[in-house]
Amino acid sequence: MFKELDPLLHSQLRLAVMSILLSVDEADFVYLKEKTEATAGNLSVQIDKLNSAGYIFVEKDFVGRKPHTSCRITPVGRKAFEEYIEALKSYISNQ
C-alpha cells in the first residue's frame, strides 16, 4: 500500500523552499526568491502556508528602512519533510 503524501509539501515551490531550508540554518526572502526563481507574490503566499502549518519559522524586521524576512525550518517541518521523503520512497520501491 502506498503511503499518503503530505499535500502541503507536494507543491513544487513549497518543496523547493523546504529543501533549501534543510541545507542552511536560515535563509532570507531574497535568497529563496533567487534560488526558486519564483515571483515575490507566489513565494510570499507559499511561505505563509508553510509558516501557518508550523513547518517553518518566519521572522520579519527592518534593515534600515527596508523590510527583511528570514525563514528557518522547524523540528515539525524537518519531521514532515523526512516523512514525505519516506512516502516517496515507498512509491519507488513498490514495483
Secondary structure, 3 states (H helix, E strand, C coil): CCCCCCCCCCCHHHHHHHHHHHHCCCEEHHHHHHHHCCCHHHHHHHHHHHHHCCCEEEEEEEECCEEEEEEEECHHHHHHHHHHHHHHHHHHHCC
